[in-house]
């Protein structure tokens, strides 16, 4: 296993702060999705513009949809032929289209 890069305390603190901000931003988007104040189309569009949101796993986004749990989210991923490890930014055009067809009315 390679060693982590040698960072100064200031660089380490900056990296930790950046990571914490990214986690907060992703949690906020998932919460808005769960509450219904944001839909799947908005999340996909945001993922195109924002690198932090683009790194969200698709299955995690589906699990955040109201009425969809871990089991149903994975079942939907299988039906739509989307890898469980696929992130929002990595979705292909057909995968995005199938997600929107299935969940855009929510």
Phi and psi restraints in degrees (value plus and minus 20) as a CYANA .aco file:
   2 UNK   PHI     -89.8   -49.8
   2 UNK   PSI     132.2   172.2
   3 UNK   PHI     -97.9   -57.9
   3 UNK   PSI     127.2   167.2
   4 UNK   PHI     -87.0   -47.0
   4 UNK   PSI     135.7   175.7
   5 UNK   PHI     -85.4   -45.4
   5 UNK   PSI     128.2   168.2
   6 UNK   PHI     -96.0   -56.0
   6 UNK   PSI      96.4   136.4
   7 UNK   PHI    -136.8   -96.8
   7 UNK   PSI     128.3   168.3
   8 UNK   PHI     -93.2   -53.2
   8 UNK   PSI     140.1   180.1
   9 UNK   PHI     -76.0   -36.0
   9 UNK   PSI     -55.4   -15.4
  10 UNK   PHI     -88.7   -48.7
  10 UNK   PSI     -60.8   -20.8
  11 UNK   PHI     -85.9   -45.9
  11 UNK   PSI     -61.1   -21.1
  12 UNK   PHI     -81.7   -41.7
  12 UNK   PSI     -65.4   -25.4
  13 UNK   PHI     -82.2   -42.2
  13 UNK   PSI     -62.9   -22.9
  14 UNK   PHI     -83.2   -43.2
  14 UNK   PSI     -61.5   -21.5
  15 UNK   PHI     -85.0   -45.0
  15 UNK   PSI     -61.8   -21.8
  16 UNK   PHI     -85.0   -45.0
  16 UNK   PSI     -60.6   -20.6
  17 UNK   PHI     -84.6   -44.6
  17 UNK   PSI     -60.8   -20.8
  18 UNK   PHI     -83.8   -43.8
  18 UNK   PSI     -62.4   -22.4
  19 UNK   PHI     -85.2   -45.2
  19 UNK   PSI     -60.9   -20.9
  20 UNK   PHI     -85.2   -45.2
  20 UNK   PSI     -60.5   -20.5
  21 UNK   PHI     -83.8   -43.8
  21 UNK   PSI     -59.6   -19.6
  22 UNK   PHI     -84.5   -44.5
  22 UNK   PSI     -62.4   -22.4
  23 UNK   PHI     -82.8   -42.8
  23 UNK   PSI     -61.8   -21.8
  24 UNK   PHI     -82.9   -42.9
  24 UNK   PSI     -62.6   -22.6
  25 UNK   PHI     -84.4   -44.4
  25 UNK   PSI     -63.8   -23.8
  26 UNK   PHI     -84.8   -44.8
  26 UNK   PSI     -60.8   -20.8
  27 UNK   PHI     -83.7   -43.7
  27 UNK   PSI     -58.5   -18.5
  28 UNK   PHI     -84.0   -44.0
  28 UNK   PSI     -63.3   -23.3
  29 UNK   PHI     -84.4   -44.4
  29 UNK   PSI     -63.8   -23.8
  30 UNK   PHI     -83.8   -43.8
  30 UNK   PSI     -57.8   -17.8
  31 UNK   PHI     -87.3   -47.3
  31 UNK   PSI     -61.8   -21.8
  32 UNK   PHI     -83.8   -43.8
  32 UNK   PSI     -58.4   -18.4
  33 UNK   PHI     -84.8   -44.8
  33 UNK   PSI     -63.9   -23.9
  34 UNK   PHI     -84.7   -44.7
  34 UNK   PSI     -57.3   -17.3
  35 UNK   PHI     -96.8   -56.8
  35 UNK   PSI     -35.5     4.5
  36 UNK   PHI      69.8   109.8
  36 UNK   PSI     -14.7    25.3
  37 UNK   PHI    -104.6   -64.6
  37 UNK   PSI     -21.6    18.4
  38 UNK   PHI    -162.8  -122.8
  38 UNK   PSI     125.0   165.0
  39 UNK   PHI    -132.4   -92.4
  39 UNK   PSI     154.7   194.7
  40 UNK   PHI     -83.5   -43.5
  40 UNK   PSI     -54.6   -14.6
  41 UNK   PHI     -82.9   -42.9
  41 UNK   PSI     -63.6   -23.6
  42 UNK   PHI     -83.9   -43.9
  42 UNK   PSI     -59.2   -19.2
  43 UNK   PHI     -86.7   -46.7
  43 UNK   PSI     -63.3   -23.3
  44 UNK   PHI     -83.4   -43.4
  44 UNK   PSI     -62.5   -22.5
  45 UNK   PHI     -84.0   -44.0
  45 UNK   PSI     -60.9   -20.9
  46 UNK   PHI     -84.6   -44.6
  46 UNK   PSI     -56.5   -16.5
  47 UNK   PHI     -83.9   -43.9
  47 UNK   PSI     -49.8    -9.8
  48 UNK   PHI     -90.9   -50.9
  48 UNK   PSI     -55.7   -15.7
  49 UNK   PHI    -108.9   -68.9
  49 UNK   PSI     -53.7   -13.7
  50 UNK   PHI    -133.5   -93.5
  50 UNK   PSI      99.7   139.7
  51 UNK   PHI     -81.3   -41.3
  51 UNK   PSI     -57.3   -17.3
  52 UNK   PHI     -82.7   -42.7
  52 UNK   PSI     -65.0   -25.0
  53 UNK   PHI     -92.6   -52.6
  53 UNK   PSI     -55.2   -15.2
  54 UNK   PHI     -81.5   -41.5
  54 UNK   PSI     -42.4    -2.4
  55 UNK   PHI    -107.5   -67.5
  55 UNK   PSI     -20.5    19.5
  56 UNK   PHI     -88.0   -48.0
  56 UNK   PSI     118.8   158.8
  57 UNK   PHI     -93.1   -53.1
  57 UNK   PSI     119.9   159.9
  58 UNK   PHI     -80.4   -40.4
  58 UNK   PSI     -60.2   -20.2
  59 UNK   PHI     -83.7   -43.7
  59 UNK   PSI     -54.6   -14.6
  60 UNK   PHI     -86.7   -46.7
  60 UNK   PSI     -59.8   -19.8
  61 UNK   PHI     -83.9   -43.9
  61 UNK   PSI     -64.7   -24.7
  62 UNK   PHI     -83.2   -43.2
  62 UNK   PSI     -58.4   -18.4
  63 UNK   PHI     -83.9   -43.9
  63 UNK   PSI     -44.3    -4.3
  64 UNK   PHI    -101.5   -61.5
  64 UNK   PSI     -33.3     6.7
  65 UNK   PHI     -88.4   -48.4
  65 UNK   PSI     121.6   161.6
  66 UNK   PHI     -80.3   -40.3
  66 UNK   PSI     112.8   152.8
  67 UNK   PHI      63.4   103.4
  67 UNK   PSI     -17.5    22.5
  68 UNK   PHI    -137.9   -97.9
  68 UNK   PSI     100.0   140.0
  69 UNK   PHI    -120.7   -80.7
  69 UNK   PSI    -188.8  -148.8
  70 UNK   PHI     -83.4   -43.4
  70 UNK   PSI     -63.2   -23.2
  71 UNK   PHI     -88.1   -48.1
  71 UNK   PSI     -69.0   -29.0
  72 UNK   PHI     -85.7   -45.7
  72 UNK   PSI     -56.3   -16.3
  73 UNK   PHI     -82.3   -42.3
  73 UNK   PSI     -63.8   -23.8
  74 UNK   PHI     -88.3   -48.3
  74 UNK   PSI     -55.5   -15.5
  75 UNK   PHI     -84.4   -44.4
  75 UNK   PSI     -62.5   -22.5
  76 UNK   PHI     -83.3   -43.3
  76 UNK   PSI     -61.9   -21.9
  77 UNK   PHI     -79.3   -39.3
  77 UNK   PSI     -62.1   -22.1
  78 UNK   PHI     -84.5   -44.5
  78 UNK   PSI     -65.0   -25.0
  79 UNK   PHI     -80.9   -40.9
  79 UNK   PSI     -59.4   -19.4
  80 UNK   PHI    -107.7   -67.7
  80 UNK   PSI     -17.0    23.0
  81 UNK   PHI      36.4    76.4
  81 UNK   PSI      29.6    69.6
  82 UNK   PHI    -133.7   -93.7
  82 UNK   PSI     108.2   148.2
  83 UNK   PHI     -81.4   -41.4
  83 UNK   PSI     124.0   164.0
  84 UNK   PHI     -83.8   -43.8
  84 UNK   PSI     -43.0    -3.0
  85 UNK   PHI    -111.8   -71.8
  85 UNK   PSI     -21.0    19.0
  86 UNK   PHI     -88.6   -48.6
  86 UNK   PSI     113.5   153.5
  87 UNK   PHI    -118.2   -78.2
  87 UNK   PSI     142.6   182.6
  88 UNK   PHI     -76.1   -36.1
  88 UNK   PSI     -62.9   -22.9
  89 UNK   PHI     -86.9   -46.9
  89 UNK   PSI     -42.2    -2.2
  90 UNK   PHI    -112.5   -72.5
  90 UNK   PSI     -17.5    22.5
  91 UNK   PHI     -91.0   -51.0
  91 UNK   PSI     119.2   159.2
  92 UNK   PHI    -101.4   -61.4
  92 UNK   PSI     149.4   189.4
  93 UNK   PHI     -80.1   -40.1
  93 UNK   PSI     -63.2   -23.2
  94 UNK   PHI     -88.4   -48.4
  94 UNK   PSI     -56.9   -16.9
  95 UNK   PHI     -85.8   -45.8
  95 UNK   PSI     -63.6   -23.6
  96 UNK   PHI     -81.6   -41.6
  96 UNK   PSI     -65.9   -25.9
  97 UNK   PHI     -80.5   -40.5
  97 UNK   PSI     -63.3   -23.3
  98 UNK   PHI     -87.7   -47.7
  98 UNK   PSI     -56.6   -16.6
  99 UNK   PHI     -84.0   -44.0
  99 UNK   PSI     -65.2   -25.2
 100 UNK   PHI     -85.0   -45.0
 100 UNK   PSI     -60.6   -20.6
 101 UNK   PHI     -79.7   -39.7
 101 UNK   PSI     -59.3   -19.3
 102 UNK   PHI     -99.7   -59.7
 102 UNK   PSI     -57.3   -17.3
 103 UNK   PHI    -141.5  -101.5
 103 UNK   PSI     -21.7    18.3
 104 UNK   PHI     -88.0   -48.0
 104 UNK   PSI     -42.5    -2.5
 105 UNK   PHI     -96.0   -56.0
 105 UNK   PSI     -30.6     9.4
